[in-house]
Each structure stands twice: as structure tokens, then as C-alpha cells.
């Protein structure tokens, strides 16, 4: 599908949204805010909340739920149009099921994900238990409370909108790249969790995880196969088995968060030590040339041990919400040397990697009812800095960018249109994602969307997928 057609589709979509504004004004006087908020909640993603929802009272006359747990869920199906990459239709489909209940004084909660998608090397159906844990209130008195949880639980860190440098603790399913939101890509960590509410303004959370699970990333033959990985394979360099740490180990990962309030601002401090769930590819085997070990024979994914410190802040200033987040990594940040241009680099760094300290940050603001009712706008500036940068590295010393999210609901909230944009300025590396949804019923929604990648570097994060732009149709059912 030509990008010009996709760009035109985006322009038409934005024009449609602009034309709908007068209609929304005309209907605003007849809207009941309480009803509107209730409808929006019904259409919201029920499975992205960090805590289990409270039990609901069954409607009058309904049979009581005699099961020891309650549940809710959704089914979503997407059909992607052919792209310049492979000229084929693709589908990704997902069912999310969220259950919770109580056994005596113990709260239990779990989340199950079932996927089918044909964007990987082989059509793949997969089921994953994203969460399953039990929580016990150890102590509760005078505004203080200590809860302890055991099992598999997701960790939500950071304040940013989709770009959260601190939120790197949980493994992710990146097989569909960034098509799903961050909280939808995550899975939980296995371990023990403590939540201590000390005062109304002071809270401590900590966890210990003896189990390592790597993120699921695209490989050769997948729809989102990395361009550099393909080039290595085309040049006869094998892709070896991942070098992962032991699945079970006492130091697989542990971390903590301290949450507090100062001058009406919400702040948090973070610390994590453990293996990085996301991989970095390094040279795995070397051959010799004139007796020198400088010929790469294979590369493999590795998961370095990392230390991560972070902080975030959020404060409401008038009608705006301001946010900032930063993550500092003193060790475990690995970067590739440009050994494809200079094989002699492998004499000093046989794996083709160097370790550097790194800082990543995000500053943002958002506003509800921006200019008109039901128009939400979020803007963020983001960046990263590599300390003691080595000019032989492929990564830039400094990188900056921005994100923008616009969401608008109209026609009694039956129609919702949104647009999300991210750009990294150095290579004009960018992605556009737009979608318009129509609510057929409280439990059913249909939509149309488009994803466009662009950039001046065909190996950059988004630019490498320049030929994978697509339009898609969506069906979502709640139960």
C-alpha cells in the first residue's frame, strides 16, 4: 500500500474529526456527564489497571454469582492491509481475561492472555498467564497497612505516556512491535511483593523475583524482523541461541519504589538490580583471518545485569497536569561498536559491545477538555545521554524527540478518534498511529486505523519499518 494513500487517509480522518466538532457542540447541551463517563468506562481497556477492580453488585433480579471469583474481559481482532513489505493480509487477535476474588482474608487475582497472530515466522497461537498472585493483609491499623503478595504480578513504574524510561522491570511481548500499548505488552514477574502504606502521603513498595523471563522480540522471518539482523544473516553471519541467565536464581531481580507527596506534588524514587528482560545482540563466535580473531561467525542476544535508579514527579497546575521522569543506568547499558566498518574493533572487544552509563528522561504535560469538551491532549519531550561516549559506537551520544497524543470523543461518546505521534529528531525517525472507533453497543466496538513509519535511516528504530505501513480494521467485544 502506497504511503501517499495512507497519508491521505490520515488527512481525511483528521478532517472528519474537525467536521464533527460542530456536531459535538450541538449535542453537548443534551449530554448527561454521568452517563457519558459511565459509557467511557465501559469502553475503556478493562485490563490495563494496576490493581484488581472492586466487586460489583449484581443488578436487581439477577442471579447471584456463586463462583468464588469474578471476571471480566475483552476480545479484540485486527485485520491489517497488505504492505510494501510482503503484500499480504495479516491478522492479530487477542483475548484478555481478568479474574479476582477473595478466600477468607486472602485476595487473589489473575490475568490470562490468548493470542493468535500470523506476523511471525510461523502462524502462532499462544496462551500466557500474565498475572496470578495472592495478597494477604499482614497489618492494618491507624492509617497504616502492610500487604504481602506471592505469585506472578505486573509492575507499573513511571509517569510518562507510553514512553517510560523507568518502566523496564517487566518483560514485554514485542512480537507486534509497538502496536499494543505498553501495559498491554507487559507480563508479570514471579516473586514476593510488599506494599507498605505508612501515612497518607508515604508509601513503600518492594519486590524480589527469583525467576528470569526474557521479552519476546521479533526474529528472522517475522513481520517486524530487525533490519540489521537480516543484513547479518544475508552476509552469512549466523544468529545463535540467546545467552540468557539461569531461569531460577536468587538474584534474578529485585527493586523498590518510595512514593510520597510534597507541596501538592506526587513524587517517587526507584531502584532496580537484576537482568535486563530486553536483549542486546553481540558477537557470539569469531573466526580468524591471518591468525587474528576478527571474523564474526555468529551473533546472539544477551541479557546483561543492570542497575537502574529513577525518579518521577507529577503535579496539577491549574487545568494542566505536568509530569517528569528520569532513569539513570550506571551499569548494564550495552552499545554496539561499528565493527562492520572496522573488524579490528573485535580485537579489543570480542563481542562488539561496550558498556556505558546512560541517562534517559521525559518531560510532559496533558490537558483534558482542551479548547473543547472531551478533547484530551498530551505532549512530551524525551531524550537520552550516554556518558563517556565512544565515537566508535553506532549509537549517538545524545538523542532527543517528542511525542504527542490527541483523543476526542463526540456524538454522545459513541465515536472516539485518537492520534499518537512519536519522533526522534536526529534521523527524523517517526511513527504515526491513528484510529477512529464507533461504539455499536456497550459491549461492542468497531474501528479503522493506520500506522505509518518514516525516517532517513533505514536501520533506525522506526525507519527500518518504512515499508510496513498499513491500514487496519478492528473489532472489540467486552464481556
Secondary structure as GFF3:
##gff-version 3
##sequence-region A 1 479
A	DSSP	alpha_helix	3	28	.	.	.	ID=ss1
A	DSSP	alpha_helix	33	43	.	.	.	ID=ss2
A	DSSP	beta_strand	69	80	.	.	.	ID=ss3
A	DSSP	beta_strand	90	103	.	.	.	ID=ss4
A	DSSP	beta_strand	106	117	.	.	.	ID=ss5
A	DSSP	beta_strand	124	141	.	.	.	ID=ss6
A	DSSP	beta_strand	144	153	.	.	.	ID=ss7
A	DSSP	alpha_helix	182	185	.	.	.	ID=ss8
A	DSSP	beta_strand	189	199	.	.	.	ID=ss9
A	DSSP	beta_strand	202	211	.	.	.	ID=ss10
A	DSSP	alpha_helix	227	234	.	.	.	ID=ss11
A	DSSP	beta_strand	238	239	.	.	.	ID=ss12
A	DSSP	beta_strand	248	262	.	.	.	ID=ss13
A	DSSP	beta_strand	265	275	.	.	.	ID=ss14
A	DSSP	beta_strand	280	289	.	.	.	ID=ss15
A	DSSP	beta_strand	292	302	.	.	.	ID=ss16
A	DSSP	beta_strand	305	317	.	.	.	ID=ss17
A	DSSP	beta_strand	320	331	.	.	.	ID=ss18
A	DSSP	beta_strand	334	336	.	.	.	ID=ss19
A	DSSP	alpha_helix	345	348	.	.	.	ID=ss20
A	DSSP	beta_strand	353	355	.	.	.	ID=ss21
A	DSSP	beta_strand	358	367	.	.	.	ID=ss22
A	DSSP	beta_strand	375	386	.	.	.	ID=ss23
A	DSSP	beta_strand	398	410	.	.	.	ID=ss24
A	DSSP	beta_strand	415	424	.	.	.	ID=ss25
A	DSSP	three_ten_helix	425	427	.	.	.	ID=ss26
A	DSSP	beta_strand	429	441	.	.	.	ID=ss27
A	DSSP	beta_strand	444	454	.	.	.	ID=ss28
A	DSSP	three_ten_helix	463	465	.	.	.	ID=ss29
A	DSSP	beta_strand	470	478	.	.	.	ID=ss30
###
